Amino acid sequence: MSTLLHHRLAGRERLTAIASYDLDDPHLRQQLDAIAMRTASHLHVPTAMTTLMLDNAAMIVGSSGVEGWMRAGGGPAEWAFCAQTVLTGEPYVVSDATTDPMQCTNPEVELDGVRAYAGAPLITPAGHVLGAHCVIEHVPHVFSADEITELQAAAQDVVTALEQHPSRHSAQYQPSFFTN
């Protein structure tokens, strides 16, 4: 894994914010899946998902139309288009990944046929960028400003859903990788 990418994603406050939500709550998962299904339908794309970026992995916590290895629930951070969304805190759009200098050698492009991606950051009320709500196409797709606006609104719906599902242990929880 890229040490620089790991370092940039490993912010203690951001990771603690992710840990503050009850990601195992089946009602939360249902809400996030429903938001993904709505997003895919509204944007006329086959795949939509909510991904939380850990320091070394992308964790899919809600999805619609996910296929292949991604159905396992995530993958390496260095493969995740969503990592760029988190690092910039802005929507990240790739219209044709096969011609994009940053993504053309990405295994998701080479092995899984991902061609287009658009992701909107999940920004908490405290300003932490947790991940992205995104869509994927297997054909090139130029995303319109209206589509990005729709994606950003859905990302805010995801954050609202997360905020409604705090971890029962969030006040005392410290991820084990922060203990000395």
C-alpha positions, 0 to 999 in steps of 0.5 A: 500500500502507498504509505502516503495514501495510508498517512493521508487517510489515517487521521485519528479524528476522522477514523474515530468519527467513523467508529462513532456510528453503529455500522452493524445496525440492520436498519442503517444498512437498509437506509443506506441501501435504499439511498443507493437504490434511489441514486442509481435510479435517479442517475440512470446508472447500474451501481451506486454505493456508500463507501467509508474510507478507513486508513487502508481499506474502503468499506462499502456500507450501502449499495445497489447493483454492486457486482464482483469482488466488491460484493465482499464489502470493500477493497484496498484503499489504493484501488478506491476511487472514493479515496480521492473524494475523501482526500479533496473533500470535493466531488470527484468525477472520472468520465472515462477511467481508461483515459484518466492518467490517475485511474487507467492502471487501477485494478478496478478499471483493468479487471472489473471494467469500471469506466466512469465514476462520480462521488460526493464526499460524506461530510459530518457536521463536525467537518470530517470527510468519512467517505463518499456516496458514489456511482459507477458505470461500465461505459464512459459517462460525462456527468452533468452538473445536475447529476453531481448536485443529485449525488451531493444531496444523496450524500447529505442523506447518507450523513443524516442516516449515519447521524441517526445511528450512533454507536452505543459505545461511541463515547468510550470507544477508541479504535485499537490502532490508537492505543499505545 
